């Protein structure tokens, strides 16, 4: 039996994504760092908690939410993903179901109108959820929802609505994990490095160098796909739609996405709408 494993666009075996919450002023500096180094990720926003225009924060306040205008200036045309973080950042599992629906759908609707897009991603406020909340998300059109659980490895998600991360940027293991991610030779299942946090923490801890060092080290790698959360989700779901013949040597791609896989020792591209036969591959 052949060994078959997903590969990212271009046949890459590694992907990196970031996820940052709350829509605070420090996101502007984080975004500048990400843009400088070509990193991609997702910013999870509470559209019901935008600061009022003209808000002036007390000296020393660290958690400073942006106004709607500032949010627009920061993220419009940034190439980053905008996702749901609930309307008002409650503990969702403690709310009646109808209010969970309101928190998710109203935040989603506002963000879609604000950014003229379709919003399908989410991060749980406080990282908390329940089975009933997960079921509600399915009916609200949410494709994935990030938890605050760290695996300290590079596994692909087993449950996109209970999405785990590799680590928080405060993890002492951050750079050790980054080096392993870069240096490892990936033979089988692909790697996903998923970093999460809040950008205001860099100011609170006076350690912007943590993300700058990480970004500089991990950027510009030819074997890494730098993508937003939703890009990775959608690519993975498209890959799952590949159709294989009984002997596994004929592969049909019914999706609108060009897909890649590793078939034994061969990297194959399965073009959108095409059927690929393994006899096409030369072992010379």
Secondary structure, DSSP 8 states (H G I E B T S, - for coil): ---EEEEBGGGBSEEEEEEEES-BTTHHHHHHHHHHHT--EEEEE-GGG-B-TT----TT----B-BHHHHHHHHTTSS-EEEE--SS---GGGS-HHHHHHHHHHHHHHHHHHHTS----BB-GGG---HHHHHHHHHTT----EEEEE-SS----S-GGGEEESEETT-TTHHHHHHHHHH----SS-EEEEEEE-THHHHHTT-HHHHHHHHHHHSS-TTEEE--HHHHHHHHHHHTT-EE-TTS-EEE--SSS-EEEEETTEEEEE-TT-EEEGGG----
